[in-house]
Amino acid sequence: MRNTLVLCCVAALSAMTATANAQDWTKSKWGPTDEIGAANYMTPELVVKAASLVKTGKTYALGMAVDSKTPAYPPRDYKITVVQPGQAGSSGLGPNKATYNDDILNTWVGVGSQLDGLGHLGIEHVYYNGNKLADFADPTGLKKLGIEKVPPMVTRGVLLDMAAYFKTDVVKEGTAFNVKEIEEAAKQQNVEIRQGDVVIFHTGWLSLVGKDDKRYSAGEPGLGVEGAKYLTGKGVVAVGADTWGLEVLPFESKNVFEVHQILLAMNGTYILENMDTAALARDKGYEFLFVLGQPRWTGGVQAMINPIAIR
């Protein structure tokens, strides 16, 4: 009878602990008012160390060029219109006949190379640091977690060349990167993942754009659930890849975009999608200074970006 009672108490305590842990993600370790998540790891000291990685001065644009044919997650699309305001029927403005072009963008922001902010994906309408949809999301812009809150990202970048790891040009869709794959790829490249890093996977997937858009959009290799927990445990600022959704598709289970939930909602870790990593991988640029100053659209959920890797 006593043993049964002890077992029941242990089971009840375990259940209570599990419930408490499940709720912990709604409370940021940086306090109840925090809106920048893992960006808190970027200290001035870390920036100075990252700057010392620059040895050759070679730069790499990690953003891809975007046009109306760029494949994107449905129903996203992109359109640009170039106009000459106030110049129709004239030879120009003023006696010097000045002429100019302006452009108008009609676009979803999540097209091409993009930064996912902490207000992008949640769990049952609850987002990073316990922010509830009804309290902060508005059609005119987010009242919290807006993309304008993200500080400049200047830190150490690490490229994990998964195409080289799997000995292929393009890693097959459905291939998950979890602890084993991440640790072995890092060891193979002689790099260590540290707190404050931005970690980016090279898979060759972006090379399908314009050649096989159907395959590009239908699935992808990418970060697995176990791998996401591993990287957030390391304290990385952001995780990216040369794929449209970062995480492995088809998903590892029936859960939908679970890796996004682990990174964004639970840990405040940013996501970088469609990073153009080909040149960096070709040069074996596995460690570099990562620099990103994103557009500061007040209340924005995401941002089109062109991060720079400097070696």
N, C-alpha and C positions, 0 to 999 in steps of 0.2 A: 504493500500500500504506500509505504514511504517512498520507494523507488518510483512508483507511478506518479506520485505527487511532485517529486523532483523533476521528472521528465516533462510533466505538464508545465511546470514553472519555467523550465528552460525553453520549451517550445514557445510559451507566451512571450518570454523576454526576447527571443529571437525575432518573433513576429513584430514586436514593438520596435526593435532596433531597425529591422528592415523598413518598416513604415517611416521611421524618422529619417533614415538615410535617403529614402526616396523623395523626401521633402526638402532635403538639404540643398539641392541644386537651386532652389528659389532664393537662396540667401547668399549673396556674393561675399567672398572673404575680404573684399575691399570696402565693405560697408553698404548700408541700405540705400545710399544715394549714388552709388557708383554707376556710371554709364559707359565706361570704356573697357571694362573687362581685362583681358590678357595684355592689353596695351600698357597696363600698369607695370609690367615687367621691364619695360624699356626705360632704363635709368640713364642719366648723363654718363656715368661710368661705362655702361654697356655700349653707348654710342662711340665713345673714345676707343674702346677695344675693337669695335667693328670697323672703325675707320682705318685701323692699322693693317687691315686685310688688303688694302689697296696697294698693289705692288707694281702693276703695269700701266694703270690708268685706262685700261680697255673697258668700254661700257657696252651693255647689252640691253636693248629695249625688250621688255617682257610682255608688252602689250601687242595685240594683233591688230591689223588694219580691219576696219568694219565697213561693210557696204550693205545694200539692200538684199543681197543674196546670202549674207552670212547666216548660217543655220543657228537657230536659237530655240530654247525651250518654249513650246507653244503656250500661249498665243503671241509671244513676243515677236516684234519686228522692228525695222529701222527704216527711216526715210529722211533724206536731206533735200532741202529746197534752197537754191541759190538765187537771190534777188538783187536788184539795183534800185534801192528806195529813192523815190523822188527824182529819178533821172530819165523816165520814159519820155521820148520825144524831144530830148534836149541833147546838146553836145557835151554837157557836163555842168558842174556847179561852179558859179563864179566866173570871173574873166579868165581864170587859169584853166577852166574846163576840167575840174577835178571829178573823177569818176571812181566808184568803189563798188565792191560786192559785199553782201552780207549773207549769212546763212541761217536757216530755220531748221531745227531738228524736231521731227515728230517720231519719237522713239520710246520704246521700253528701255529702262536703264540696264536691265539684265541681259544685254546683248554683247557679244564679244568678250574681251578681257574685263573682268569685273571683280569688285570687292563686295562681299556680302557683309552688311552691317549686323549688329546685334538685334535689331528689330525685324530681321528678315524671317526667321523661322522659330517657332515655339512648340510647346506641348499643350494641347487642349486650350489654346488661346492664352497661355501664359508664356512669357518671354524672359530673357535674361534678367536676373536679379528679382524675379517674382513679379515683373511688370505685366499687368493684365491688359489684354487688348482694349477693352472698353475704357480703360483709364488713360491710355497714351496714344492710341492709333486714331487718326482722323484723315478723311479724304484730302485735306489741305496739307498734310504732312504729319510725321510723328512728333508728338509732344515730348517724348523721351527717346533715347537711343538713336537719334538722328545721325546720319552719316557725317554731319558737320562736327560732331563731338569727337570723332576719331582723330587722335593727334598724329602728327607726321610720323611715319614709320621709318626709322633709321636704325638698323640693327644688323646683326650677322644673319646672312642667308645661307642655307644649306640645300643643295640640289641632290636628290637621290635619283640616280639614273636607273629606273626600273627596267627600261628596255635593254640596257647593258646587262643588268642582273639576270634577266630571263633570256638573254642572248637572242634578241629579235629586234627588228626595226620598229614594230608596232605591237605593244603588249595586247594580248587577246582580251576582248570584252568579258566581263564576269570574273576577271582575275583580281582577287582581293589582296591588299597589302595590310598584313597584320604584324604582330610583334616579330615573328620569325623573319619575314621578308624585309621589314624595315631594319632590323638589327644586322642581318646578313649583308644587305646592300650597303649600309653605313660602314660596316667593317671592311667590305670589299673595296670601298673608296677611301678608307682610312680617315673617316670623319666621325665626329662625335656630336650628337644632338644635345644642345644645352638650353637652359632656361633663357627665355628672351629671344630665341631664334625664330626665323621664318623658315619653314620647311616646305620645299616644293618638289613634287614628283615629276620626272620626265618619263613619258610612256610612248611618245611618238604619235599619240592619238590625234593631235591637232593637224598632222600632215594629211588626214583624210578630208579636211575641209576643201571643197571645190573639186575633189576627186571622187569621193564616195560619201556624200552628205547623208544619205539614208543610213548607212552603217554608223557614221559618226553620231547621229542623233538617237539611234536605237538602243545603245548601251555604252558601256565603257569599262576599262579597268579602273581600279581606284581604291581609296582608303576603306578598310573594313572597320567594323564596330570595335573590335579588340584593338586595332591599330589607332583608332581615334582616342580611345581611353589611354593608351600608352603615351601618345604625343601630348595630350592635355596634362597627363601626370608629369611629364617632363617640363611643363611650364612654357610651351612655345606660344608666341604671339599670334601666329597665323599659320595656316596650312593651305597649300595651293597645288595645282597640277595643270598640265596641258590638256585638260578635259573640260567638258561643259558643266559637270556637276560635282567634281572632286571625288565623290564616293563611288564604290563599285556598283555597277548595274549589269545584269539583274542584281537586286538586293540579296543579301545573305539570308534573309528571312522574309516573313510577310510584312514586317515593319517597313514603313515608307520614309525615306530620307532620315533614317535614324542617326547617321553620322552627322548630318547637319544639326540635329537636336543636341547631340553630345557636345559638339564644338561650340555652336552659337549660344543656345539657350542655357545649357548646363554649366559651361565653363567660360563663356565670353571670349572664345578663341575665333578669330576672324577666318574667313574663307576667301581664297583667291582662285578664280576659275579662268580657264582658257589662257593660261600663261604660255607665252611663246618661248619655250625652253630649248629649242633645237640647237641654236648656236652655242649656248652655254654648255649643253651636253657634249657637243662636238669638240669643244675646247677643254673638256673635263674640268669645268669650272664648278667644283663641288662646294667651295666655300668662298663667300664674297660679301661685300657691303651691299645691303638691300636698302633702297631708298624709294619711298612712296609719299607723295603729297596729293591726296585724293581731292576731287572737286568737292567743295563744301556746300552742297545743296541742303539748305536748312530743312530738316524733317525728312530727308531722303532715307530710303531703305537700303539702297545699293549705290554703287558708283562705277561708271566706266573708267578704267584706269590704264596707265602705262608705267608700271614700276620699272626701276632701273637697277640692274646688277652691275657693280663696279669691282673689277679685280686688280 
